[in-house]
Amino acid sequence: KGINSEDLEVREKCREELRKAAVDWGVMHLVNHGIPEELTGRVKAAGEGFFGQPIEEKEKYANDQAAGNVQGYGSKLANNASGQLEWEDYFFHCVFPEDKTDLSIWPKTPSDYIAATREYAKQLRALTTTVLAVLSQGLGLEEGRLEKEVGGMEELLLQMKINYYPKCPEPELALGVEAHTDVSALTFILHNMVPGLQLFYEGKWVTAKCVPNSIIMHVGDTVEILSNGKYKSILHRGVVNREKVRVSWAVFCEPPKEKIILQPLPETVSEADPPRFPPRTFAQHIKHKLF
């Protein structure tokens, strides 16, 4: 809330901290973000309620990746490149803008799932505008610039992925999610207070603390590219826990796949600091990363 404070000094201090975290780490805990705890509590209860159902109930929402249908429920049990097992269940769907969501594949139970998730997506979208405005200013640009460059209200997609990591008897043999950077513009994460996020910072893995009522925010590749590397998209991974089930709710804010060419904004480029990224569409960027 300090970010929009009437008090200029409070506001600038808060904005400066956000910019500094984006430059330094590319990931941060957002507190006093204005999204009511009551609402995030409902979102978490609904997600946990869905995963708590018998497998045959969840399977009704199964996605079909082979058919190109990525939305819905899925389960991943696979060896990654380093020979560890990746182990998670997940539910993936687009949550904003409303005209791009397909409610027919959203869980019907728990009964609050749709209402809570829709309201959360709407409030998160407003928070996205606020954060992008601060990051724009940090690059010496006008407030609305980054938002416009990633597609604005009409085209920026909010994709939610609920990750459910079962208890794991031998956590050293398994990872929830292998090391990656997010392709998104920004990623917002809620979690059930079970630690598991690790960040690769200055050459070593650091485990993120769990801060009550915070939302973890990552700067994604898209903003890193637009800022010509001034803001960082940090390498991170998810680890599983021996005693506890870990659940996280990640919302990826993604530019449209083909409509926008992502490249460093001219204002971020100079003779001393030439463009570090070639022009690509979002789809091309994802493909480039996969291969």
C-alpha positions in Angstrom: 0.0 0.0 0.0 3.0 2.3 0.5 3.5 2.3 -3.2 0.5 4.6 -3.7 0.8 6.4 -0.3 -0.3 10.1 -0.1 3.0 10.7 1.7 5.6 11.3 -1.1 8.5 10.1 1.0 6.8 6.8 1.9 5.8 6.3 -1.7 9.2 6.9 -3.1 10.9 4.7 -0.5 8.6 1.8 -1.3 9.0 2.2 -5.1 12.7 2.4 -4.8 12.8 -0.9 -2.8 10.7 -2.6 -5.4 13.0 -1.3 -8.2 16.1 -2.3 -6.3 14.8 -5.8 -5.7 14.0 -6.2 -9.4 17.5 -5.1 -10.4 19.3 -7.1 -7.7 17.3 -10.3 -7.3 14.4 -10.2 -9.7 12.2 -11.8 -7.0 10.7 -10.4 -3.9 8.0 -10.7 -1.2 5.2 -8.2 -1.7 3.5 -7.3 1.6 0.6 -4.9 2.2 -0.3 -5.5 -1.4 -3.9 -4.6 -0.9 -5.4 -8.0 -1.8 -7.4 -9.0 1.3 -6.2 -12.0 3.3 -9.8 -13.2 3.3 -9.7 -13.5 -0.5 -6.3 -15.2 -0.7 -7.5 -17.6 2.0 -10.5 -18.5 -0.1 -8.3 -19.1 -3.2 -6.1 -21.4 -1.2 -9.0 -23.3 0.4 -10.6 -23.8 -3.0 -7.3 -25.1 -4.6 -6.6 -27.4 -1.6 -10.2 -28.6 -1.7 -9.8 -29.6 -5.4 -6.6 -31.5 -4.8 -8.1 -33.2 -1.8 -10.7 -35.0 -3.9 -10.4 -38.6 -5.1 -8.3 -39.1 -8.2 -11.3 -40.0 -10.3 -12.9 -36.6 -9.6 -9.7 -34.7 -10.6 -9.3 -36.9 -13.7 -12.6 -35.4 -15.0 -10.6 -32.2 -15.6 -7.6 -34.0 -17.2 -5.8 -32.0 -19.8 -4.6 -33.6 -23.1 -1.2 -32.2 -24.0 -0.9 -34.5 -27.0 -4.0 -32.8 -28.5 -2.5 -29.4 -27.6 -5.0 -28.9 -24.8 -2.9 -27.7 -21.9 -5.6 -26.4 -19.7 -6.9 -28.6 -16.8 -5.5 -31.1 -14.4 -2.2 -32.9 -15.0 0.3 -35.0 -13.2 4.0 -35.1 -13.8 6.4 -37.8 -12.8 9.5 -37.7 -14.9 13.2 -37.8 -14.8 14.8 -34.4 -15.5 18.1 -33.7 -17.1 20.1 -34.2 -13.9 18.5 -37.6 -13.3 16.3 -36.4 -10.4 12.6 -37.2 -10.4 10.2 -34.3 -10.9 7.1 -34.9 -8.9 4.0 -32.8 -8.9 0.3 -32.6 -9.7 -1.0 -29.4 -11.1 -4.0 -27.5 -12.4 -3.5 -25.0 -15.2 -5.9 -22.5 -16.7 -6.3 -18.9 -18.0 -7.9 -16.6 -15.4 -7.8 -13.2 -17.1 -9.1 -11.4 -19.2 -12.5 -12.8 -18.6 -13.3 -13.0 -22.3 -10.3 -15.3 -22.8 -11.2 -17.7 -19.9 -13.0 -21.0 -20.4 -15.1 -21.6 -17.3 -16.3 -25.0 -18.5 -12.9 -26.5 -17.5 -12.7 -24.8 -14.1 -13.3 -27.0 -11.1 -17.0 -27.1 -10.1 -16.0 -28.3 -6.6 -15.3 -26.7 -4.2 -18.2 -24.5 -5.0 -16.3 -21.3 -4.2 -13.5 -22.1 -6.7 -14.7 -20.1 -9.6 -15.9 -17.0 -7.6 -12.7 -16.8 -5.5 -10.4 -17.4 -8.4 -12.1 -14.8 -10.6 -12.0 -12.1 -8.0 -8.4 -12.9 -7.1 -7.4 -12.7 -10.8 -9.2 -9.3 -11.1 -7.3 -7.8 -8.1 -4.0 -9.3 -9.2 -4.4 -7.7 -12.6 -4.7 -4.3 -10.9 -1.6 -5.1 -8.9 0.2 -6.0 -12.1 -0.5 -2.5 -13.5 0.9 -0.9 -10.3 4.1 -3.0 -10.4 4.7 -2.4 -14.1 4.2 1.4 -13.6 6.9 1.4 -10.9 9.3 -0.7 -13.1 8.6 1.6 -16.0 9.5 4.7 -14.0 12.7 2.9 -12.9 13.8 2.7 -16.5 13.0 6.4 -16.9 9.9 5.7 -19.0 6.3 6.9 -18.5 4.2 4.8 -16.1 2.1 3.1 -18.6 4.8 2.1 -21.0 5.8 -1.5 -19.9 2.1 -2.4 -19.5 1.5 -1.3 -23.1 4.6 -3.2 -24.3 3.3 -6.5 -22.9 -0.2 -6.2 -24.3 -2.2 -4.0 -22.0 -5.6 -5.0 -20.5 -6.8 -6.7 -23.6 -3.9 -8.9 -24.5 -1.8 -9.6 -21.3 -2.9 -13.1 -20.2 -2.9 -14.3 -16.6 -2.4 -18.0 -16.5 -2.8 -19.7 -13.2 -0.9 -22.9 -12.3 -1.6 -24.6 -9.0 1.3 -26.9 -8.1 0.6 -29.7 -5.6 3.8 -31.4 -4.4 3.1 -34.6 -2.4 5.1 -35.5 0.6 8.3 -37.1 -0.6 10.0 -39.9 1.5 13.4 -39.2 -0.2 13.5 -35.5 -1.1 17.1 -35.6 -2.1 16.1 -37.8 -5.1 13.3 -35.6 -6.2 12.7 -32.0 -7.2 9.3 -30.5 -7.6 10.3 -28.4 -10.5 13.8 -28.2 -12.1 15.8 -25.0 -12.4 14.3 -22.5 -14.9 13.6 -18.8 -15.3 10.0 -17.7 -16.0 9.1 -16.7 -19.5 6.4 -14.4 -18.3 6.4 -10.6 -17.8 5.7 -11.1 -14.1 4.8 -14.1 -11.9 2.9 -13.9 -8.7 2.9 -16.8 -6.2 0.9 -17.7 -3.2 1.9 -20.7 -1.1 0.8 -22.8 1.9 3.7 -21.6 4.0 5.8 -24.8 3.3 9.2 -23.7 2.1 10.4 -25.1 -1.2 11.3 -22.2 -3.5 15.0 -21.9 -4.1 16.8 -19.1 -6.0 20.2 -19.2 -7.7 21.9 -16.0 -6.4 25.6 -15.2 -6.7 26.5 -18.7 -7.6 24.6 -20.6 -4.9 21.1 -21.9 -4.2 19.2 -19.8 -1.5 15.9 -21.0 0.0 13.2 -18.4 0.1 11.7 -17.6 3.5 8.0 -17.9 4.0 6.5 -14.5 4.8 2.9 -14.7 6.1 0.3 -12.9 3.8 2.9 -12.1 1.2 2.8 -12.7 -2.5 6.1 -13.7 -4.0 6.7 -11.9 -7.3 9.2 -12.8 -10.0 10.4 -10.6 -12.8 10.1 -12.8 -15.9 12.1 -13.0 -19.1 9.7 -10.7 -20.9 10.5 -7.8 -18.6 14.2 -8.7 -18.5 14.2 -8.5 -22.4 12.3 -5.2 -22.5 14.6 -3.6 -19.9 17.7 -4.9 -21.7 18.7 -6.9 -18.7 18.4 -4.1 -16.2 15.8 -6.1 -14.4 16.7 -9.8 -13.7 14.7 -13.0 -14.4 16.3 -15.2 -11.7 17.0 -19.0 -12.0 14.8 -20.8 -9.5 13.5 -24.3 -8.7 11.0 -26.0 -6.4 12.0 -28.6 -3.9 9.8 -31.2 -2.2 9.4 -31.7 1.5 9.6 -34.9 3.5 6.9 -34.1 6.1 4.5 -31.8 4.4 2.5 -31.4 1.2 3.5 -28.1 -0.5 1.0 -26.2 -2.6 1.7 -23.1 -4.6 -0.6 -20.9 -6.7 1.5 -19.3 -9.5 0.0 -16.7 -11.9 2.0 -16.0 -15.0 1.4 -12.7 -16.7 2.2 -13.4 -20.4 2.2 -11.2 -23.5 0.3 -12.5 -26.5 2.2 -15.2 -28.4 2.5 -13.6 -31.8 1.2 -10.0 -31.7 4.2 -8.3 -30.1 7.9 -8.4 -30.9 9.9 -8.6 -27.7 13.2 -6.7 -27.8 15.0 -4.2 -25.6 13.2 -0.9 -25.6 15.2 1.8 -27.5 15.4 3.9 -24.3 17.2 1.1 -22.5 19.9 0.7 -25.2 23.0 2.9 -25.7 26.4 2.6 -27.3 27.8 1.5 -24.0 24.9 -0.9 -23.5 23.9 -2.5 -26.8 20.8 -4.7 -27.0 21.5 -8.0 -25.3 18.5 -9.9 -26.8 17.5 -10.4 -30.4 13.9 -9.5 -31.4 11.5 -12.4 -31.0 7.8 -13.0 -30.5 6.8 -14.6 -27.2 6.2 -17.9 -29.0 9.7 -17.8 -30.5 11.2 -17.0 -27.1 9.6 -20.0 -25.6 10.7 -22.2 -28.5 14.2 -20.9 -28.2 14.3 -21.7 -24.5 13.0 -25.3 -25.0 15.6 -26.1 -27.5 
